[in-house]
Amino acid sequence: MRPAPLSEPTYHVLAALQDGPLHGYAIIKRAETDSGGRVRLAVGTLYGALDRLADRGLIALDREETVSGRPRRYFRLTGEGTAALHAEAARLEAAARVVLRRGPAPFTSPA
């Protein structure tokens, strides 16, 4: 059975963690940058997503520290998370090839 496709925000959260552990705000900024501004995560949305990803075993808490009196949690990809991210990238690439192999889209003027 194939895993369910990842939503774009989830995909970019996992992709943000490819280079190593990040804290929440850094994940938000990396996802926004990597998506060209399409993915803009609110803090509450991010932490809900992180909890769900941790429950699925795709990410894990790496460490916690206190910065300026505030707790900061760092998350990292798990092996299962890396596999899910790469499977989704391959799925998206295959889907794009269906369209792109036909060549450039013809230009049509708006009606």
SULVEN-V860214 format. One record per pair of residues at least 24 apart in sequence whose ideal C-beta (glycine too) atoms are under 6 Angstrom apart, sorted by the first residue. I is the first residue (numbers start at 1). J is the second residue. D is the distance in whole Angstrom. If there is no record, write none. Layout:
i=I j=J d=D
i=I j=J d=D
//
This chain:
i=6 j=88 d=5
i=9 j=39 d=5
i=11 j=88 d=6
i=12 j=39 d=5
i=13 j=49 d=6
i=14 j=81 d=6
i=14 j=85 d=4
i=17 j=77 d=5
i=21 j=62 d=4
i=21 j=74 d=4
i=21 j=76 d=4
i=23 j=72 d=5
i=23 j=74 d=5
i=50 j=75 d=6
i=58 j=84 d=6
//
